[in-house]
Amino acid sequence: MSVRVDKWLWAARFFKTRTAAQQAVEGGKVKISGERIKPAKDVHVGDELVIQIGAYAWTVRVVQLSDKRGSATVARTLYTEDETSRTQREAQVALRKFAAEPAQERHGRPTKRERRQLERWRDE
């Protein structure tokens, strides 16, 4: 038995929608055995997937196949994550908690006060 990779990613709850899973596969964010794939590629038990979601990378091995989205506890039984992948991701999460990205606080155009401060800073 085999399942389309976009359906499996959606069923395993890596993406909220099948469309998001399909776009990630088309964009090269999902690889099977290090090779870029298409959304219609079939996934088999034992395949190793590298999934890039934002700044995080998951390296998982397919344990079970499903094309139906279930609960999160059921979704976790569909794959096993590589230990090095898990430790890397946890380290990234810890780093992001302690060192916040300054650009995340900025939204939109600078206020009048911020603009004046920038101009003073540039003139110095």
Secondary structure as GFF3:
##gff-version 3
##sequence-region A 1 124
A	DSSP	beta_strand	3	4	.	.	.	ID=ss1
A	DSSP	alpha_helix	5	11	.	.	.	ID=ss2
A	DSSP	alpha_helix	18	26	.	.	.	ID=ss3
A	DSSP	beta_strand	30	32	.	.	.	ID=ss4
A	DSSP	beta_strand	35	36	.	.	.	ID=ss5
A	DSSP	beta_strand	42	43	.	.	.	ID=ss6
A	DSSP	beta_strand	48	53	.	.	.	ID=ss7
A	DSSP	beta_strand	56	62	.	.	.	ID=ss8
A	DSSP	alpha_helix	72	76	.	.	.	ID=ss9
A	DSSP	beta_strand	79	81	.	.	.	ID=ss10
A	DSSP	alpha_helix	83	98	.	.	.	ID=ss11
A	DSSP	three_ten_helix	102	104	.	.	.	ID=ss12
A	DSSP	alpha_helix	112	123	.	.	.	ID=ss13
###
